[in-house]
C-alpha cells in the first residue's frame, strides 16, 4: 500500500505508464478455464508490485515472476490491472475509490471478463477496489455485462488489504499535510466508507458465492506495520487469515523457491475454477468405437 522506497510513486522505469487491464498470458486462449486478475494497491504498479526483482537490477528478468509462473501452471488467462494511485499529489494523480471502481468495472466489461469464471488476486488497497467494483456491479445488475462480472467472480485473494483502514494513513498525512491524495484520506483507520464497504462484503459474500483467501504481513516496513492482523481480517465465516513472514511490499512478491503465498494462491485458484474436462485414454478402443458410431448414426434411426 505505502511501500518503503521514496521512488515508489514515481515508478522511474520504462513500464511506469502501464494502466488499465493488461494481458499477461493465455488471455486470448478461447479454451482457458477462467481468468485471474491481479490488482495492485496505493502507489503500486501493474507489473512491479508483483515482481520479486527491482527493474534496476542488472540481472532483472522481466517475465520471470509469479504471474507468468501461474500462467504456465494453470490453464487460465492471467491479467493485471494498473491505475494511478499516488500517495502524494507531487508524485502523481489519484481518483476516489468509487471512481476507480467504475473505471475498473468498465475495463473488465470491455475485455469480456465475466464470460468465464474469474478470480481476483489483490494487494492492499487493491482489495478494497475489487470489493467496491463488485458493489457497483451489484447496484447496476440489470446491465448484463455488469451482472456477468458479478456472477462470474468465484474468489478473491486479499494480500494485506486494510479492510478497516490503516493508522499509517494518518501518519503519512501528518508528514505531508495537504499534499496527500484522496486515496490516503480514504484509507484512514475506521473511516465510515470503509466500514460500510466491509459490512456490505460480509453481508453479500455468501449470496454471491465468492470464496475468500486472506494473507497478512508480520514484518514492519521502515519500522511500521502497515496493515495489522485485525484490519487484514475481513471477518468472513470460516476464513482464517494466514500470517506471512513478509513486510507490506514483499508479501506480494514471492521469490523463486518462496512457496508460501505462491502455492497457496495457486491451490485457491484451482479450487475456485471448474476442473478441466477429463479426456478418455487414447488406447481405449471401446470408447473410440462408441464415439465414432454416435457421430455417424443416421438421425432417422432415432425416430
SERO-4910 file (N, C-alpha, C, O; in steps of 0.05 Angstrom, whole numbers):
BEGIN
 pado doro    nc1    nc2    nc3   cac1   cac2   cac3    cc1    cc2    cc3    oc1    oc2    oc3
  Unk    A     17    -24      0      0      0      0     17     25      0     14     42    -17
  Unk    A     35     27     20     52     51     21     80     47     11     92     66      1
  Unk    A     91     23     14    118     18      5    138     31     23    132     45     41
  Unk    A    164     25     17    185     36     34    206     50     18    226     60     30
  Unk    A    203     51     -8    223     65    -24    213     92    -33    190     94    -43
  Unk    A    229    113    -30    220    140    -37    211    142    -66    194    159    -73
  Unk    A    222    126    -84    215    128   -112    191    111   -121    185    109   -144
  Unk    A    178     99   -101    156     81   -108    134     95   -124    122     83   -142
  Unk    A    128    120   -117    106    134   -131    114    141   -160     98    139   -178
  Unk    A    139    148   -164    147    158   -190    150    137   -211    147    142   -234
  Unk    A    156    111   -201    159     89   -220    177     97   -243    167     99   -266
  Unk    A    202    101   -238    220    112   -258    230     92   -278    252     95   -289
  Unk    A    215     70   -283    223     51   -303    206     54   -328    187     69   -328
  Unk    A    213     39   -349    200     43   -375    171     34   -375    156     40   -394
  Unk    A    162     20   -354    135     10   -353    117     28   -336     95     19   -328
  Unk    A    126     52   -329    112     69   -310     84     77   -319     68     84   -302
  Unk    A     78     76   -344     52     84   -354     33     61   -358     13     64   -372
  Unk    A     39     38   -347     21     14   -350     -5     18   -335     -5     15   -310
  Unk    A    -26     25   -349    -52     28   -336    -73     13   -351    -70      6   -374
  Unk    A    -96      8   -337   -117     -7   -350   -112    -37   -347    -94    -45   -333
  Unk    A   -129    -53   -360   -127    -82   -358   -106    -91   -379   -108    -85   -402
  Unk    A    -87   -106   -369    -64   -114   -386    -62   -144   -387    -63   -158   -367
  Unk    A    -58   -155   -411    -56   -184   -415    -27   -193   -407     -8   -180   -415
  Unk    A    -26   -215   -392      0   -226   -385      4   -252   -400     25   -255   -414
  Unk    A    -14   -271   -398    -11   -297   -412    -38   -311   -415    -55   -309   -398
  Unk    A    -40   -326   -437    -64   -343   -443    -90   -327   -444   -112   -340   -443
  Unk    A    -89   -301   -446   -114   -285   -446   -130   -288   -472   -154   -283   -472
  Unk    A   -117   -297   -493   -131   -300   -519   -138   -329   -525   -147   -336   -546
  Unk    A   -132   -346   -505   -138   -375   -509   -168   -380   -503   -177   -378   -481
  Unk    A   -182   -386   -524   -212   -389   -522   -220   -413   -505   -243   -415   -496
  Unk    A   -202   -432   -501   -208   -456   -485   -199   -454   -456   -200   -474   -442
  Unk    A   -189   -431   -447   -180   -428   -420   -202   -432   -400   -225   -427   -405
  Unk    A   -194   -442   -376   -214   -449   -355   -226   -425   -342   -249   -426   -333
  Unk    A   -211   -403   -342   -221   -379   -329   -201   -357   -331   -181   -359   -346
  Unk    A   -205   -335   -315   -187   -312   -316   -178   -306   -287   -194   -308   -268
  Unk    A   -153   -297   -284   -143   -288   -258   -133   -259   -262   -116   -254   -279
  Unk    A   -144   -241   -246   -137   -213   -249   -123   -203   -224   -134   -204   -202
  Unk    A    -98   -192   -228    -83   -181   -206    -87   -151   -204    -87   -137   -224
  Unk    A    -92   -141   -179    -98   -113   -175    -80   -102   -153    -82   -110   -130
  Unk    A    -63    -83   -159    -44    -71   -140    -57    -51   -122    -81    -45   -125
  Unk    A    -42    -40   -103    -53    -21    -84    -42      7    -87    -32     15   -109
  Unk    A    -43     22    -66    -34     50    -66     -5     52    -73     12     38    -62
  Unk    A      2     70    -92     29     74   -101     41     49   -113     65     46   -115
  Unk    A     23     31   -122     32      6   -134     36      8   -164     34     30   -175
  Unk    A     41    -15   -176     47    -15   -205     37    -42   -216     39    -63   -203
  Unk    A     26    -41   -240     14    -64   -252     33    -88   -255     24   -111   -255
  Unk    A     59    -82   -257     79   -103   -261     97   -106   -237    101   -128   -226
  Unk    A    109    -83   -229    129    -84   -208    119    -92   -180    134   -102   -164
  Unk    A     94    -86   -174     83    -94   -148     86   -124   -144     90   -133   -121
  Unk    A     85   -139   -165     84   -169   -163    111   -181   -169    115   -206   -165
  Unk    A    131   -166   -177    157   -177   -185    177   -178   -162    180   -158   -147
  Unk    A    190   -200   -159    209   -204   -137    235   -189   -142    251   -187   -123
  Unk    A    239   -179   -166    264   -164   -172    258   -134   -176    235   -127   -182
  Unk    A    278   -118   -172    276    -90   -178    283    -86   -208    303    -97   -217
  Unk    A    267    -71   -223    273    -67   -251    301    -56   -257    312    -58   -279
  Unk    A    314    -43   -236    340    -32   -240    362    -53   -235    386    -47   -240
  Unk    A    355    -77   -226    375    -97   -222    388   -106   -248    375   -107   -269
  Unk    A    414   -110   -247    429   -117   -272    418   -143   -283    417   -146   -308
  Unk    A    411   -162   -266    401   -188   -276    371   -190   -277    360   -212   -276
  Unk    A    358   -167   -279    328   -166   -279    317   -184   -301    324   -181   -325
  Unk    A    299   -201   -293    285   -219   -312    255   -212   -313    240   -222   -297
  Unk    A    249   -194   -330    222   -182   -331    199   -202   -330    180   -199   -315
  Unk    A    201   -223   -346    179   -242   -349    181   -266   -330    166   -285   -332
  Unk    A    200   -265   -312    204   -287   -293    193   -280   -265    209   -273   -247
  Unk    A    167   -281   -262    155   -275   -236    129   -291   -234    121   -304   -253
  Unk    A    115   -289   -211     95   -308   -206     70   -306   -223     54   -324   -224
  Unk    A     66   -283   -236     43   -282   -255     48   -300   -279     29   -313   -288
  Unk    A     72   -300   -289     78   -318   -311     81   -346   -302     75   -365   -317
  Unk    A     89   -351   -277     91   -378   -267     63   -390   -266     58   -413   -274
  Unk    A     43   -375   -256     16   -384   -255      5   -390   -283    -10   -409   -287
  Unk    A     12   -373   -302      3   -377   -330     13   -403   -341     -1   -416   -357
  Unk    A     37   -412   -332     47   -438   -342     35   -461   -327     31   -483   -338
  Unk    A     30   -457   -301     20   -479   -285    -10   -484   -287    -19   -506   -282
  Unk    A    -25   -464   -294    -54   -466   -296    -65   -458   -323    -53   -441   -337
  Unk    A    -86   -471   -332    -98   -465   -358   -117   -441   -355   -141   -444   -359
  Unk    A   -106   -418   -349   -123   -394   -344   -110   -370   -357    -86   -369   -363
  Unk    A   -126   -349   -361   -116   -324   -371   -106   -308   -347   -120   -305   -327
  Unk    A    -82   -297   -349    -71   -280   -328    -71   -251   -337    -59   -245   -358
  Unk    A    -83   -234   -321    -85   -205   -327    -75   -189   -303    -73   -200   -281
  Unk    A    -67   -165   -308    -61   -146   -286    -74   -119   -293    -75   -111   -316
  Unk    A    -83   -106   -272    -97    -80   -275    -79    -59   -263    -72    -60   -239
  Unk    A    -73    -38   -279    -58    -15   -269    -75     10   -268    -91     15   -286
  Unk    A    -70     26   -248    -85     51   -245    -68     70   -229    -51     63   -214
  Unk    A    -74     96   -232    -59    117   -218    -70    119   -189    -93    125   -184
  Unk    A    -52    114   -170    -59    116   -142    -35    125   -126    -25    111   -109
  Unk    A    -27    150   -131     -3    161   -117    -10    168    -88    -33    174    -81
  Unk    A     11    168    -71      7    176    -43      6    207    -41    -11    218    -27
  Unk    A     24    220    -56     27    249    -53     20    262    -80     26    252   -101
  Unk    A      8    285    -78      0    300   -103     24    307   -120     21    309   -144
  Unk    A     46    311   -108     70    318   -123     81    295   -139     98    298   -157
  Unk    A     71    270   -132     82    246   -146     64    235   -167     72    218   -183
  Unk    A     39    245   -169     21    235   -189     -8    240   -180    -13    255   -161
  Unk    A    -26    228   -195    -55    233   -190    -68    208   -177    -56    187   -176
  Unk    A    -92    212   -168   -107    191   -156   -137    198   -157   -144    221   -154
  Unk    A   -154    178   -163   -183    182   -163   -195    170   -138   -184    151   -127
  Unk    A   -217    180   -129   -231    168   -106   -238    138   -113   -240    131   -136
  Unk    A   -240    122    -92   -244     94    -95   -269     88   -112   -269     70   -129
  Unk    A   -290    103   -109   -315     99   -124   -309    102   -154   -319     86   -170
  Unk    A   -295    123   -162   -289    128   -190   -270    107   -201   -273     98   -224
  Unk    A   -250     99   -185   -232     78   -194   -247     52   -199   -241     38   -218
  Unk    A   -266     46   -181   -281     21   -184   -298     21   -209   -300      1   -223
  Unk    A   -310     44   -216   -326     46   -240   -308     43   -265   -316     30   -284
  Unk    A   -284     55   -264   -265     52   -285   -256     23   -289   -255     13   -311
  Unk    A   -251     10   -267   -242    -18   -267   -264    -36   -279   -259    -53   -296
  Unk    A   -289    -32   -270   -311    -48   -279   -315    -45   -309   -321    -64   -324
  Unk    A   -312    -20   -319   -315    -15   -348   -293    -30   -364   -299    -41   -385
  Unk    A   -269    -30   -354   -247    -45   -367   -253    -75   -368   -249    -88   -388
  Unk    A   -263    -86   -346   -270   -114   -345   -291   -121   -365   -290   -142   -379
  Unk    A   -311   -104   -367   -333   -108   -387   -322   -107   -416   -328   -124   -432
  Unk    A   -305    -87   -421   -294    -84   -448   -277   -107   -457   -276   -113   -481
  Unk    A   -264   -121   -438   -247   -143   -445   -261   -170   -443   -249   -191   -446
  Unk    A   -287   -169   -437   -302   -194   -436   -298   -211   -411   -304   -234   -410
  Unk    A   -287   -198   -390   -284   -212   -365   -312   -216   -353   -326   -197   -349
  Unk    A   -319   -240   -348   -346   -247   -340   -357   -269   -357   -378   -281   -350
  Unk    A   -344   -274   -380   -353   -296   -397   -343   -323   -386   -354   -344   -394
  Unk    A   -324   -322   -368   -313   -346   -355   -310   -340   -326   -311   -317   -317
  Unk    A   -306   -361   -310   -301   -356   -281   -276   -339   -277   -257   -341   -292
  Unk    A   -277   -322   -257   -255   -303   -252   -247   -303   -223   -264   -304   -205
  Unk    A   -221   -301   -218   -210   -298   -190   -193   -273   -190   -178   -268   -208
  Unk    A   -197   -257   -169   -181   -233   -165   -159   -237   -144   -165   -247   -122
  Unk    A   -135   -229   -150   -113   -230   -131   -105   -201   -125    -97   -187   -143
  Unk    A   -108   -193   -100   -106   -164    -94    -85   -159    -73    -80   -175    -55
  Unk    A    -72   -135    -76    -53   -127    -55    -62   -101    -43    -68    -81    -57
  Unk    A    -64   -100    -17    -71    -76     -2    -96    -62    -12   -118    -74    -12
  Unk    A    -94    -37    -20   -118    -22    -29   -131    -35    -53   -155    -30    -58
  Unk    A   -117    -52    -67   -129    -66    -90   -152    -83    -81   -171    -87    -97
  Unk    A   -151    -94    -57   -173   -110    -47   -198    -93    -42   -221   -102    -48
  Unk    A   -194    -68    -33   -217    -50    -29   -229    -42    -56   -253    -40    -59
  Unk    A   -211    -39    -76   -220    -32   -103   -238    -54   -114   -258    -48   -127
  Unk    A   -230    -79   -111   -246   -101   -121   -272   -103   -107   -293   -107   -120
  Unk    A   -272    -99    -81   -298   -100    -66   -316    -78    -76   -340    -82    -79
  Unk    A   -305    -54    -79   -322    -31    -89   -332    -36   -117   -354    -28   -124
  Unk    A   -315    -49   -134   -324    -55   -161   -347    -74   -161   -366    -71   -176
  Unk    A   -346    -95   -144   -368   -114   -142   -393   -101   -131   -415   -107   -139
  Unk    A   -389    -82   -112   -411    -67   -102   -425    -51   -124   -450    -50   -125
  Unk    A   -409    -39   -141   -420    -23   -164   -434    -42   -183   -455    -35   -194
  Unk    A   -423    -65   -189   -435    -84   -207   -462    -94   -197   -480    -97   -213
  Unk    A   -464    -98   -171   -489   -107   -160   -510    -85   -161   -534    -90   -165
  Unk    A   -501    -60   -157   -520    -37   -158   -532    -34   -186   -554    -23   -189
  Unk    A   -517    -42   -207   -526    -40   -235   -529    -67   -247   -523    -71   -271
  Unk    A   -539    -86   -232   -541   -114   -241   -561   -119   -264   -561   -140   -276
  Unk    A   -577    -99   -270   -595   -102   -293   -580   -100   -319   -589   -108   -340
  Unk    A   -556    -89   -318   -538    -88   -341   -525   -116   -344   -512   -125   -325
  Unk    A   -528   -129   -366   -520   -157   -370   -490   -160   -366   -481   -179   -353
  Unk    A   -473   -142   -377   -445   -146   -375   -435   -141   -347   -416   -154   -338
  Unk    A   -447   -123   -332   -440   -118   -304   -448   -142   -287   -434   -151   -269
  Unk    A   -472   -152   -292   -481   -176   -277   -463   -200   -283   -459   -216   -265
  Unk    A   -453   -202   -308   -435   -224   -315   -410   -223   -299   -400   -244   -289
  Unk    A   -399   -199   -295   -374   -196   -279   -380   -205   -250   -364   -219   -238
  Unk    A   -403   -196   -240   -410   -203   -212   -414   -233   -209   -403   -245   -190
  Unk    A   -429   -245   -226   -435   -274   -224   -412   -292   -230   -410   -314   -220
  Unk    A   -393   -282   -246   -370   -299   -254   -348   -299   -233   -330   -315   -233
  Unk    A   -349   -279   -214   -329   -277   -194   -331   -301   -174   -350   -303   -159
  Unk    A   -310   -317   -174   -311   -342   -158   -294   -339   -133   -299   -353   -113
  Unk    A   -274   -321   -133   -257   -319   -110   -241   -294   -109   -235   -282   -130
  Unk    A   -232   -286    -85   -215   -262    -82   -193   -270    -62   -198   -280    -40
  Unk    A   -168   -263    -69   -146   -266    -51   -139   -238    -41   -134   -220    -57
  Unk    A   -138   -234    -15   -131   -209     -3   -103   -211      9    -99   -226     28
  Unk    A    -84   -197     -2    -57   -196      9    -53   -169     24    -50   -148     12
  Unk    A    -54   -171     51    -52   -147     68    -70   -124     59    -61   -102     55
  Unk    A    -95   -130     56   -115   -110     50   -126    -98     76   -135   -113     93
  Unk    A   -125    -71     79   -135    -58    103   -165    -54    102   -175    -32     96
  Unk    A   -180    -75    108   -209    -74    106   -222    -52    123   -242    -40    116
  Unk    A   -208    -46    145   -218    -24    162   -199     -1    163   -200     16    181
  Unk    A   -183      1    142   -164     24    140   -138     19    155   -134     -3    167
  Unk    A   -121     38    155    -95     36    168    -88     61    183    -92     83    173
  Unk    A    -76     58    207    -67     81    222    -44     96    208    -39    119    213
  Unk    A    -31     81    190     -9     93    175    -18    115    157     -3    133    150
  Unk    A    -43    114    148    -54    135    131    -53    162    145    -46    182    134
  Unk    A    -60    162    171    -59    186    186    -29    195    191    -23    218    191
  Unk    A    -12    175    194     16    180    198     28    194    173     43    213    175
  Unk    A     21    183    150     31    194    125     21    223    122     36    241    114
  Unk    A     -5    227    128    -16    254    125     -2    274    144      2    297    136
  Unk    A      5    265    167     18    283    186     46    292    176     55    313    183
  Unk    A     58    275    159     84    281    148     82    301    125     98    319    121
  Unk    A     61    297    108     59    313     84     36    333     84     34    349     65
  Unk    A     19    332    105     -2    352    106    -21    350     83    -31    329     75
  Unk    A    -27    373     71    -47    375     49    -37    362     23    -52    360      4
  Unk    A    -12    353     22     -1    342     -3     -9    314     -8     -5    304    -30
  Unk    A    -22    300     11    -31    273      7    -55    273    -12    -70    292    -15
  Unk    A    -59    250    -26    -81    247    -45   -106    238    -31   -106    231     -8
  Unk    A   -128    237    -47   -153    228    -36   -152    199    -27   -167    192     -8
  Unk    A   -136    183    -39   -134    155    -31   -123    152     -3   -133    134     12
  Unk    A   -104    168      5    -94    167     32   -116    175     52   -119    163     73
  Unk    A   -131    196     45   -153    204     61   -173    182     66   -183    178     88
  Unk    A   -179    167     44   -199    145     46   -189    121     62   -205    105     70
  Unk    A   -163    119     66   -152     96     79   -148     99    109   -136     82    122
  Unk    A   -157    122    120   -154    126    149   -169    103    164   -190     94    156
  Unk    A   -157     95    186   -168     73    201   -197     80    210   -202    102    220
  Unk    A   -215     61    206   -243     63    214   -258     85    200   -278     95    210
  Unk    A   -249     92    176   -264    112    160   -292    101    154   -294     77    148
  Unk    A   -312    118    156   -340    108    152   -345     93    126   -358     72    126
  Unk    A   -333    102    104   -338     89     78   -325     61     77   -335     43     64
  Unk    A   -303     57     92   -290     31     93   -306     12    111   -309    -12    104
  Unk    A   -317     22    132   -334      5    149   -359     -3    134   -368    -26    137
  Unk    A   -370     15    119   -394      9    103   -388    -12     82   -403    -31     78
  Unk    A   -365     -9     68   -357    -28     47   -351    -56     60   -359    -76     48
  Unk    A   -338    -56     83   -332    -81     97   -357    -95    104   -359   -120    101
  Unk    A   -377    -81    115   -402    -93    122   -417   -104     98   -429   -125     99
  Unk    A   -417    -88     76   -430    -97     51   -419   -124     42   -434   -142     34
  Unk    A   -392   -126     41   -380   -150     31   -387   -174     49   -393   -196     39
  Unk    A   -385   -170     75   -392   -192     94   -421   -201     91   -426   -225     94
  Unk    A   -439   -183     86   -467   -189     83   -474   -202     57   -494   -217     55
  Unk    A   -458   -198     36   -464   -208     10   -446   -230     -1   -453   -243    -21
  Unk    A   -424   -236     13   -405   -255      2   -417   -283     -1   -410   -297    -20
  Unk    A   -434   -291     18   -446   -318     16   -466   -319     -7   -467   -338    -22
  Unk    A   -483   -299     -9   -503   -298    -31   -489   -298    -58   -499   -310    -77
  Unk    A   -467   -284    -60   -452   -282    -85   -434   -307    -90   -423   -310   -111
  Unk    A   -432   -324    -69   -416   -348    -71   -387   -343    -79   -376   -356    -97
  Unk    A   -376   -324    -66   -348   -317    -71   -330   -328    -49   -334   -323    -25
  Unk    A   -311   -345    -57   -292   -355    -38   -271   -334    -31   -265   -317    -47
  Unk    A   -261   -335     -6   -243   -314      3   -218   -326     15   -220   -345     31
  Unk    A   -194   -316      8   -169   -324     19   -154   -300     29   -153   -279     15
  Unk    A   -143   -301     53   -131   -277     66   -103   -283     76    -98   -303     90
  Unk    A    -84   -266     69    -57   -266     80    -51   -239     92    -61   -219     82
  Unk    A    -34   -238    112    -26   -213    124      3   -213    131     15   -234    137
  Unk    A     15   -189    131     44   -186    137     49   -187    167     31   -182    183
  Unk    A     73   -195    174     81   -196    202    106   -180    207    115   -176    230
  Unk    A    119   -170    186    143   -154    189    138   -125    183    123   -119    164
  Unk    A    150   -107    198    145    -78    193    159    -68    168    179    -79    159
  Unk    A    149    -46    157    161    -32    135    172     -6    145    156     11    154
  Unk    A    198     -2    144    211     22    156    202     26    185    197     49    193
  Unk    A    200      4    200    193      6    228    164      7    234    156      9    257
  Unk    A    147      6    213    118      8    217    103    -15    205    108    -23    182
  Unk    A     85    -28    220     68    -49    209     45    -35    195     27    -24    207
  Unk    A     46    -36    168     26    -21    152     -2    -31    156    -20    -15    161
  Unk    A     -6    -57    154    -33    -69    158    -31    -90    179    -18   -111    174
  Unk    A    -44    -86    201    -43   -106    223    -63   -128    219    -80   -127    201
  Unk    A    -61   -149    235    -79   -172    232   -108   -165    233   -124   -176    218
  Unk    A   -115   -147    251   -144   -140    255   -155   -127    230   -177   -134    221
  Unk    A   -141   -108    218   -151    -95    195   -150   -113    170   -166   -110    152
  Unk    A   -131   -132    170   -129   -150    147   -151   -171    147   -155   -185    127
  Unk    A   -164   -175    170   -185   -195    172   -212   -185    163   -223   -167    176
  Unk    A   -223   -196    141   -249   -186    131   -273   -196    147   -296   -188    142
  Unk    A   -268   -213    167   -290   -223    184   -309   -241    170   -333   -241    175
  Unk    A   -299   -258    151   -316   -276    136   -317   -303    151   -296   -313    160
  Unk    A   -340   -315    154   -343   -340    168   -326   -362    155   -325   -365    130
  Unk    A   -312   -376    172   -294   -399    163   -270   -390    147   -257   -407    134
  Unk    A   -264   -364    146   -240   -355    132   -219   -348    153   -223   -329    169
  Unk    A   -197   -362    153   -175   -358    172   -152   -343    159   -139   -354    142
  Unk    A   -147   -318    167   -125   -303    157    -98   -317    163    -95   -328    184
  Unk    A    -81   -317    143    -55   -331    146    -32   -311    149    -29   -293    132
  Unk    A    -16   -315    169      7   -298    174     30   -305    155     35   -329    151
  Unk    A     44   -285    144     66   -290    126     90   -274    137     88   -251    144
  Unk    A    113   -287    136    138   -273    144    147   -255    122    166   -261    107
  Unk    A    134   -232    120    140   -213     98    131   -186    107    115   -183    126
  Unk    A    141   -165     95    132   -138    100    110   -131     80    101   -148     64
  Unk    A    101   -107     81     77    -99     64     83   -102     34     65   -108     19
  Unk    A    107    -97     26    114    -99     -2    120   -127    -11    108   -137    -30
  Unk    A    137   -141      4    146   -167     -4    125   -189     -3    129   -210    -15
  Unk    A    103   -185     11     82   -205     12     70   -210    -15     59   -231    -20
  Unk    A     72   -190    -33     61   -192    -60     83   -200    -80     77   -200   -104
  Unk    A    107   -206    -70    129   -212    -88    143   -238    -82    167   -238    -76
  Unk    A    129   -261    -83    142   -286    -77    165   -291    -96    164   -287   -120
  Unk    A    188   -300    -84    212   -305    -99    213   -334   -108    197   -350   -100
  Unk    A    233   -340   -125    238   -367   -133    243   -384   -108    261   -377    -92
  Unk    A    228   -405   -105    232   -423    -82    216   -414    -57    214   -429    -38
  Unk    A    204   -390    -58    188   -380    -36    159   -388    -42    144   -374    -56
  Unk    A    151   -411    -31    126   -423    -40    101   -417    -23     79   -424    -31
  Unk    A    105   -404      0     82   -400     18     58   -387      4     36   -399      3
  Unk    A     62   -363     -6     40   -348    -19     34   -360    -47     10   -363    -54
  Unk    A     55   -366    -62     50   -376    -89     34   -402    -90     14   -403   -104
  Unk    A     42   -422    -75     27   -447    -75     -1   -444    -63    -20   -457    -72
  Unk    A     -3   -427    -43    -29   -423    -31    -49   -410    -50    -72   -418    -52
  Unk    A    -40   -389    -65    -57   -376    -84    -63   -395   -108    -85   -396   -117
  Unk    A    -43   -410   -116    -47   -428   -139    -68   -449   -131    -86   -455   -147
  Unk    A    -66   -460   -107    -86   -480    -99   -113   -468    -96   -133   -480   -103
  Unk    A   -115   -443    -86   -140   -429    -83   -153   -425   -110   -178   -429   -113
  Unk    A   -138   -417   -130   -148   -413   -157   -160   -439   -168   -181   -439   -180
  Unk    A   -145   -461   -164   -155   -487   -174   -181   -495   -161   -198   -506   -174
  Unk    A   -184   -488   -135   -209   -494   -121   -232   -477   -131   -255   -486   -131
  Unk    A   -226   -453   -141   -247   -435   -150   -257   -440   -178   -280   -434   -185
  Unk    A   -240   -452   -194   -247   -456   -223   -255   -484   -228   -247   -503   -214
  Unk    A   -272   -489   -248   -281   -516   -255   -258   -533   -264   -239   -523   -276
  Unk    A   -259   -559   -258   -238   -577   -266   -238   -580   -297   -259   -579   -309
  Unk    A   -214   -583   -309   -213   -587   -338   -227   -613   -345   -226   -633   -330
  Unk    A   -240   -614   -368   -254   -638   -376   -235   -661   -379   -214   -658   -393
  Unk    A   -241   -684   -367   -224   -707   -370   -227   -720   -397   -249   -723   -407
  Unk    A   -205   -727   -409   -205   -740   -435   -201   -770   -432   -186   -779   -414
  Unk    A   -215   -785   -448   -213   -814   -447   -185   -822   -457   -175   -809   -475
  Unk    A   -173   -844   -447   -147   -853   -457   -148   -859   -486   -168   -870   -496
  Unk    A   -127   -851   -500   -127   -855   -529   -126   -885   -537   -133   -891   -560
  Unk    A   -118   -902   -518   -117   -931   -525   -141   -946   -516   -140   -971   -513
  Unk    A   -164   -932   -512   -189   -945   -505   -205   -950   -530   -220   -932   -538
  Unk    A   -204   -973   -542   -218   -979   -567   -248   -978   -564   -262   -971   -583
  Unk    A   -258   -986   -541   -287   -986   -537   -298   -958   -539   -318   -953   -552
  Unk    A   -285   -940   -524   -295   -912   -524   -293   -900   -552   -312   -887   -561
  Unk    A   -271   -905   -566   -268   -893   -592   -289   -904   -612   -299   -889   -628
  Unk    A   -294   -930   -610   -314   -942   -628   -342   -931   -622   -357   -924   -641
  Unk    A   -348   -927   -596   -374   -916   -589   -376   -887   -599   -398   -879   -609
  Unk    A   -355   -872   -597   -355   -844   -606   -360   -842   -636   -376   -826   -645
  Unk    A   -345   -858   -651   -348   -858   -680   -376   -866   -688   -388   -854   -706
  Unk    A   -387   -887   -675   -414   -896   -681   -434   -874   -676   -452   -870   -693
  Unk    A   -432   -861   -653   -451   -840   -646   -450   -817   -666   -470   -805   -672
  Unk    A   -426   -811   -676   -423   -788   -695   -434   -795   -722   -442   -777   -737
  Unk    A   -435   -821   -730   -442   -829   -757   -470   -841   -758   -479   -849   -780
  Unk    A   -484   -842   -736   -510   -854   -736   -530   -838   -753   -529   -813   -753
  Unk    A   -547   -852   -768   -568   -839   -784   -589   -828   -766   -601   -843   -750
  Unk    A   -594   -802   -766   -614   -790   -748   -641   -802   -750   -657   -802   -731
  Unk    A   -648   -813   -774   -675   -825   -777   -677   -851   -761   -700   -860   -755
  Unk    A   -655   -864   -754   -656   -888   -738   -665   -882   -709   -673   -901   -695
  Unk    A   -663   -857   -701   -670   -850   -674   -700   -845   -671   -711   -842   -649
  Unk    A   -715   -843   -694   -743   -837   -693   -759   -862   -685   -784   -861   -683
***
